[in-house]
Amino acid sequence: MRRTLLLIAVGVSFAAVSPSAQVGNQPGSGFTTVLSSAMRYAMNYEQKFALLAAEEHYVQELMRPPNPGDNLSRSNPGGGMRAGGQMNLQTIKSDYLLVQLGGDGEGFMPFRDSYEVKGRKLRERNDRLLKLFTSNDKSRFEKAAELSKDSAKHNLGNVARTINIPLLAMLFLHPRVNERFEFTDGGEDNINGRILRKAVYKEVARPTLIKTSRGRDLAMTGVIWIDPFNGTVVKTELNAADPIVRSQVIVTFRRDEALDLWVPEKMVEYYKAYSAVDDILATATYTNVRRILKSELEEK
């Protein structure tokens, strides 16, 4: 089966661009101020850690719509209906690591290292991803990439996703990349009693940051929920769709008092390839979040 691929064009280390983001017409009262505050928040966020480690519990489902009506064929002239419901379920537990690529806002790179699938242990838990980077192994990025590649083999469905990165949409606010996007005022929203301002964004620059496996541009759109008082990003939504593939990634954040940092709590994903009957749904939750500072690595 052909796998539709969403390729992040330059990873999550974006080339340097002008820090002047585009603001859509007729923003609401104070929106530009809120957006500027969120951009400073995104810029400062990645300076708060050299490594951010967590345990990821990833539940993936293949869901079949009740009446796709696509199984009519010469060999099956009586087709046209399929039973709906869950067709497959995969539970994956992994060590998850965000690695700061350097100083001066050079970005970060995500890695996954799965240790359990459907309750079956793949290996012993030994924090090998974290040890790889805290030991400053010269080939650490190559080794970590191989671990991530092996982990991705357990994903369900025919969409090989590379945009399932909890912090990706938040970094669209960063001065390194925000000029690629237009931001407009989405008004206020109440989430758990917290009044937030919504920044609606769309990617306007070409070539786009992500592409399909056939090399086609795939512009991203979405929403970022911002605390208007301090610029904190509380929730993000990322959409990428064309006639070949549809995808959505929604991330919610929580404040970790011990770390004094808002960290990813849950990531909900949806994918659909044009050639597939089934929808792909996934929910990742993050626990035991740990932060390694640059100064701690320098001491080793």
C-alpha positions in Angstrom: 0.0 0.0 0.0 1.3 3.4 -0.9 2.1 5.6 2.1 1.2 9.3 1.8 4.0 11.3 3.4 3.9 14.7 5.1 7.4 16.0 4.9 8.5 18.9 7.1 10.7 20.6 4.6 13.5 21.8 6.9 12.9 19.9 10.1 12.0 22.3 12.9 15.2 24.3 12.6 13.9 27.1 10.4 16.1 29.4 8.3 16.5 32.9 9.6 13.9 35.4 8.4 12.8 38.9 9.3 11.0 39.1 12.6 8.0 41.1 11.2 5.0 38.8 11.0 2.1 39.6 8.7 -1.1 40.7 10.5 -4.4 40.3 8.7 -6.8 43.1 8.1 -9.0 44.6 10.9 -7.5 42.9 14.0 -9.6 43.3 17.1 -8.7 45.6 19.9 -5.3 44.8 21.4 -4.7 41.8 19.1 -1.4 43.1 17.8 -0.2 43.5 21.3 -1.3 40.0 22.3 0.4 38.6 19.2 3.6 40.4 19.9 3.6 39.0 23.5 3.1 35.5 22.2 6.0 35.9 19.7 8.3 36.9 22.6 7.0 33.9 24.5 7.8 31.5 21.7 11.2 33.0 21.3 12.0 32.7 25.0 10.5 29.2 25.3 13.2 27.3 23.5 15.8 29.0 25.6 14.5 27.4 28.7 16.0 24.0 28.0 18.7 22.1 26.2 16.8 18.8 26.4 13.2 18.3 27.2 12.4 14.7 27.9 9.0 13.0 28.6 7.2 9.7 28.5 4.7 9.4 25.6 1.6 7.2 25.7 0.4 7.0 22.1 -3.0 5.5 21.3 -3.6 5.1 17.5 -6.8 3.9 15.9 -8.0 3.1 12.4 -11.6 4.1 12.2 -13.9 3.2 9.3 -16.7 5.5 8.4 -20.1 3.8 8.3 -20.9 4.2 4.6 -17.8 5.1 2.5 -19.5 3.5 -0.5 -16.2 2.9 -2.3 -16.1 -0.9 -2.5 -18.2 -1.2 -5.6 -16.2 -2.9 -8.3 -16.5 -5.4 -11.2 -15.5 -8.2 -8.9 -17.9 -6.9 -6.1 -20.9 -5.4 -7.9 -23.0 -5.8 -4.7 -20.7 -3.6 -2.7 -21.1 0.0 -1.8 -21.5 -0.2 2.0 -19.0 -1.0 4.7 -19.6 -1.4 8.4 -18.2 1.4 10.4 -16.2 1.4 13.6 -12.8 0.7 14.9 -10.7 -1.5 12.6 -7.4 -1.6 14.5 -5.9 -0.2 17.7 -2.3 0.4 18.5 -0.9 1.5 21.9 2.7 2.7 21.8 4.8 3.8 24.8 8.0 5.8 24.0 10.6 8.0 25.4 10.2 11.4 23.8 13.0 14.0 23.6 13.2 17.5 22.2 16.8 18.5 21.6 18.0 22.1 21.4 20.2 22.5 18.3 22.3 25.4 19.5 22.3 28.9 20.7 20.8 32.0 19.2 17.4 30.4 18.4 18.6 27.7 16.1 15.5 25.5 16.9 15.1 22.0 18.1 14.7 18.4 16.9 12.3 15.7 18.2 13.1 12.1 18.7 11.0 9.1 19.8 12.3 5.7 21.1 9.5 3.2 21.6 9.8 0.6 24.3 6.3 -1.0 24.4 3.7 -1.8 21.8 0.3 -3.3 22.6 1.6 -4.2 26.0 4.5 -6.1 24.5 7.9 -5.0 25.8 10.3 -4.1 23.0 13.3 -3.4 25.2 14.3 -2.5 28.8 13.6 1.0 29.9 17.0 2.6 30.2 16.5 6.2 29.0 18.9 5.5 26.2 17.8 8.6 24.2 18.5 10.9 27.1 21.8 9.1 27.9 22.8 9.4 24.2 22.6 13.2 24.4 23.9 13.8 27.9 27.0 11.7 27.1 27.7 14.0 24.1 28.2 11.0 21.8 29.6 12.5 18.5 27.1 10.4 16.4 24.2 11.1 18.8 21.9 12.7 16.1 22.4 9.8 13.6 21.8 7.2 16.3 18.7 9.0 17.6 17.4 9.3 14.1 17.6 5.6 13.6 15.7 5.0 16.9 13.0 7.4 15.7 12.8 5.6 12.3 12.4 2.3 14.0 9.7 3.7 16.3 7.7 5.1 13.4 7.3 1.6 12.0 4.7 0.9 14.7 2.4 3.7 13.5 -0.9 2.6 12.0 -2.2 3.6 8.6 -0.9 4.7 5.3 0.2 8.2 6.3 3.8 8.5 7.4 3.5 11.6 9.5 6.4 13.9 10.5 4.3 16.8 11.8 3.3 15.1 15.0 5.5 17.4 17.1 3.8 19.0 20.1 5.6 22.3 19.9 5.5 22.7 16.1 2.6 25.1 15.7 3.7 27.2 18.6 7.1 27.8 16.9 5.3 29.4 13.9 5.2 32.5 16.2 9.0 32.6 16.4 10.7 35.5 14.7 12.7 32.9 12.7 9.7 31.9 10.8 6.6 34.0 11.6 7.0 36.1 8.4 5.8 33.0 6.5 2.4 33.3 8.1 -0.5 35.7 8.2 -2.1 36.1 11.6 -5.7 37.4 12.1 -7.8 37.9 15.2 -10.0 35.0 16.0 -11.7 36.6 19.0 -11.8 35.3 22.6 -12.4 31.8 23.8 -13.1 30.3 27.3 -11.1 27.2 28.1 -11.4 25.8 31.6 -12.5 29.2 32.9 -9.5 31.0 31.3 -10.2 33.7 28.7 -7.8 33.3 25.8 -7.3 35.2 22.6 -7.2 33.2 19.3 -4.7 33.9 16.7 -5.8 32.4 13.4 -2.9 31.7 11.0 -2.3 30.7 7.4 0.9 30.0 5.6 1.3 32.4 2.7 5.0 31.9 1.8 6.1 29.5 -1.0 7.6 27.0 -1.0 5.7 25.7 2.0 7.4 24.2 5.1 5.8 20.8 4.5 5.3 18.9 1.3 3.6 15.7 0.2 5.6 12.7 -1.0 5.0 13.9 -4.5 6.7 17.2 -3.7 3.6 19.3 -3.7 3.3 22.3 -1.5 1.0 21.8 1.5 0.2 25.1 3.2 -0.7 25.0 6.9 -3.5 26.8 8.6 -4.7 26.7 12.2 -5.3 28.5 15.5 -3.2 29.4 18.5 -4.8 30.1 21.8 -2.9 32.8 23.8 -3.2 34.1 27.3 -3.6 37.8 26.6 -1.9 38.9 29.8 1.5 37.2 29.4 1.6 35.6 25.9 1.5 32.0 27.1 0.5 29.5 24.4 -2.2 27.2 26.0 -3.4 25.3 22.9 -2.6 25.0 19.2 -4.3 23.6 16.2 -2.5 22.7 12.9 -4.3 21.8 9.7 -2.8 20.7 6.4 -5.0 19.5 3.6 -5.2 19.1 -0.2 -6.9 16.6 -2.5 -4.2 14.0 -1.5 -4.2 14.1 2.2 -6.0 15.8 5.2 -4.4 16.2 8.6 -5.0 17.9 11.9 -2.9 18.1 15.0 -4.3 19.7 18.2 -2.1 20.2 21.3 -3.0 21.3 24.8 -0.5 22.5 27.3 -0.4 22.4 31.1 1.7 24.4 33.6 4.3 22.3 35.3 4.9 24.0 38.6 8.2 22.1 39.3 9.7 23.2 36.0 8.0 26.6 36.0 7.2 25.9 32.3 4.1 25.2 30.3 4.6 21.7 28.8 2.7 19.6 26.3 -0.1 17.5 28.0 -2.0 16.0 25.1 -1.7 15.8 21.3 -4.8 14.7 19.3 -4.2 13.9 15.6 -6.4 13.1 12.5 -5.2 11.9 9.1 -6.9 10.8 6.0 -5.3 9.9 2.7 -7.3 10.0 -0.5 -6.5 6.4 -1.4 -7.6 5.1 2.0 -10.9 4.0 3.3 -10.1 4.4 7.0 -9.5 7.5 9.1 -6.4 7.6 11.4 -7.0 8.9 14.9 -4.3 9.2 17.5 -4.0 10.7 21.0 -0.6 11.1 22.7 -0.3 12.1 26.4 2.9 13.3 28.0 4.0 12.6 31.6 7.2 12.7 33.7 8.5 15.8 31.8 12.1 16.6 32.6 14.2 19.5 31.6 18.0 19.5 31.1 19.6 23.0 31.0 22.5 23.8 28.8 24.6 24.6 31.9 24.1 21.1 33.1 25.4 19.6 29.9 28.4 21.8 30.0 29.3 20.5 33.4 29.5 16.9 32.2 
